[in-house]
Amino acid sequence: MNLNELANGKTIISIAGEEVEVNASDAVKETVKRILQEKGIDSFTILVDGKEIVATSDLPETFDDHEIEVKRYVKAGC
C-alpha cells in the first residue's frame, strides 16, 4: 500500500493478472464475488497476504491492510 491509497481510501487488488481498484473499506467476499461474476471467472484461487484461502470464512472482512490476489484456476489438460 502507498500513501495515495491511504489518502483516497482505495487499494489495488489483482484479479487474473489485472489490477482492480476497490474501496479499502468494502467487504472482500461480496466485492470479489461481484468482480469474478462480471469477468466470467468461476474457477479461482484466492491469496491473502501471500497465503491461499481455502474457506470463505477465512477471508478478511475488508481490504484494509491486506494484499489480495485472485488467480484463475485452470485444470491441467483442459
C-alpha positions, -999 to 999 in steps of 0.1 A, spaced: 0 0 0 12 35 -7 3 70 7 -20 77 -22 -41 47 -13 -44 59 22 -54 93 11 -83 83 -12 -95 52 7 -88 30 -23 -65 0 -27 -55 -22 -56 -61 -60 -58 -51 -84 -85 -77 -104 -103 -65 -129 -130 -34 -107 -135 -53 -74 -139 -51 -47 -113 -85 -36 -100 -91 -6 -77 -115 -11 -48 -125 8 -18 -103 -3 11 -134 -5 34 -155 -26 11 -165 -62 20 -140 -86 5 -163 -116 -1 -191 -96 -18 -168 -74 -39 -146 -103 -52 -177 -124 -59 -192 -95 -80 -160 -88 -99 -155 -125 -107 -190 -128 -119 -186 -97 -141 -154 -113 -156 -170 -147 -161 -144 -164 -138 -158 -194 -120 -126 -213 -110 -101 -195 -90 -77 -194 -61 -76 -165 -36 -44 -154 -19 -45 -131 11 -11 -117 22 5 -145 2 -14 -174 18 -40 -194 -1 -75 -192 13 -95 -225 13 -127 -213 30 -146 -181 25 -149 -178 63 -111 -172 63 -114 -141 41 -108 -107 59 -139 -86 62 -124 -56 43 -95 -49 20 -78 -27 46 -41 -36 52 -44 -68 31 -27 -78 -2 -53 -98 -21 -47 -117 -54 -72 -139 -72 -57 -163 -97 -77 -180 -124 -76 -218 -118 -74 -239 -150 -74 -277 -147 -44 -293 -165 -52 -307 -199 -83 -285 -205 
